[in-house]
């Protein structure tokens, strides 16, 4: 919209950058932690942790695209 600061460019707002960083770190920490716990529970050594990290990163990127990738209108 024309009345938004920065001409309506949502990527120009500093809060968006922190939201993106938070989503990425949150996804990595949450799913990586679940993978680590599954490794400990089942006695594997480094099987579920990388899977959890990949799932967390992919999920976070998906959420970023859904939230910020489509223009409003």
C-alpha positions as CSV (number, residue, x, y, z in Angstrom):
1,X,0.0,0.0,0.0
2,X,1.1,3.6,-0.6
3,X,0.7,4.6,3.1
4,X,3.2,2.0,4.4
5,X,6.6,3.2,5.4
6,X,9.3,2.4,2.9
7,X,6.9,2.3,0.0
8,X,5.3,-1.0,0.9
9,X,8.5,-3.0,0.6
10,X,8.2,-5.5,3.4
11,X,11.8,-6.6,3.1
12,X,13.0,-3.1,3.9
13,X,11.8,-3.3,7.5
14,X,14.4,-4.4,10.1
15,X,11.8,-6.5,12.0
16,X,11.4,-8.7,9.0
17,X,15.1,-9.6,9.1
18,X,14.9,-10.6,12.8
19,X,11.8,-12.6,12.1
20,X,13.6,-14.5,9.3
21,X,16.6,-15.2,11.5
22,X,14.4,-16.3,14.4
23,X,12.4,-18.7,12.2
24,X,15.6,-20.2,10.8
25,X,17.3,-20.6,14.2
26,X,14.1,-21.8,15.8
27,X,13.6,-24.5,13.2
28,X,17.2,-25.6,13.4
29,X,17.2,-25.7,17.2
30,X,13.8,-27.4,17.6
31,X,14.1,-30.1,15.0
32,X,17.8,-30.6,15.6
33,X,17.1,-31.0,19.2
34,X,14.4,-33.6,18.4
35,X,16.9,-35.4,16.2
36,X,19.5,-35.3,18.9
37,X,17.1,-36.8,21.4
38,X,16.1,-39.5,19.0
39,X,19.7,-40.4,18.5
40,X,20.2,-40.7,22.2
41,X,17.0,-42.6,22.7
42,X,17.6,-45.2,20.0
43,X,21.4,-45.4,20.5
44,X,22.4,-44.1,17.1
45,X,25.4,-41.9,16.5
46,X,24.6,-39.0,14.2
47,X,21.6,-40.4,12.3
48,X,18.6,-38.4,13.3
49,X,20.4,-35.1,14.1
50,X,21.3,-34.3,10.5
51,X,17.8,-35.3,9.4
52,X,16.3,-33.1,12.1
53,X,18.5,-30.2,11.0
54,X,17.5,-30.6,7.4
55,X,13.8,-30.9,8.3
56,X,14.0,-27.8,10.5
57,X,15.8,-25.7,7.8
58,X,13.3,-26.8,5.1
59,X,10.4,-26.1,7.3
60,X,11.7,-22.6,8.3
61,X,12.4,-21.8,4.6
62,X,8.9,-22.9,3.7
63,X,7.4,-20.7,6.4
64,X,9.5,-17.7,5.3
65,X,8.3,-18.1,1.7
66,X,4.7,-18.4,2.8
67,X,4.9,-15.4,5.1
68,X,7.0,-13.0,3.1
69,X,7.2,-14.4,-0.5
70,X,3.8,-13.4,-1.7
71,X,2.9,-9.8,-2.3
72,X,-0.2,-8.5,-0.5
73,X,-3.1,-7.5,-2.6
